[in-house]
């Protein structure tokens, strides 16, 4: 089968399309014929070496398709089931062997492309506003990168809860998408200072929570927007890692909370995975959570897809279609 692999860390030029053996299901595993593969920033972190991985390896941690075969001891799925998953390495390929306990059956009417767009980013958006900082009606939050894959979903979920949503984007085109998703105020960070613009919108009132996937260029300024005992939620680092800080800063700015969550800890058990995935996929099926697939690429164009993601030339979700 075809797969995208890397043998050394570095830029997107390290991605290689190779022929490797098609996997056979081991005990507790299912082999999935992949129809859609999610592209995420974590893929670029693993490729570059920011997140250390044993080399060589097949990239990708999210996919959707049809179960082709199952190994011994599998009761969760059977051949022919339409499924999706996230958090299992090796999805930039035509087939993947996945622990059956990490597979989610797709509701009728949910296409593989939608499922691949929903798993990592949709589940992330869900835990951020329901668990990490559980938003309440009339809370006010800031969502950075509001036209990105998580951003557009998170805006919708925050709006659905009844919170006021401020978001940052880089272009007028992206601002339009963020407003359509339910943002109450959109800041063009390329032209405006997001702290000044946010406080102008709120009349000087500070925020309950900042959801920050950008990291290095936004983190410290974001702390200035939080009310006493407000929360900074750092869940990504598209601009680079946040440097070490003196925790006494949090005291001076109002006894602030800072957290760095990950999806893996919010879907650690099968029960948690199914509950969260069911909520997101059902909202998608019902049309109350709109998934924007910004662009699709053939598997062989994985390099271009990652370049578009890192270059912020994309909106919504990017997918590989093997």
Protein Blocks (a to p, Z undefined) as FASTA:
>chain_A
ZZdddfbecdfklpccdddddddddehiacdddfbdcddfklmmmmnomaccdddddehj
bdcdddfbdcehiakbcehiacddehiahiacfbdcddfklpccddehiafklmmmmmmm
mmmmmmmmmmmmgcdehiacddehklbmklmmmmmmmmmnopacddddfbfklmmmmmmn
opabdcdfklpcfklmmmmmnnopacfbdcdfklmmmmmmmmmmpcehiacddfbdfnop
cddddfklmmmnoopacddddfklmmmbmklmmmmmmmmmmmmmnopaccddfbacdfkl
mmmmmmmmmnopaghjadddZZ
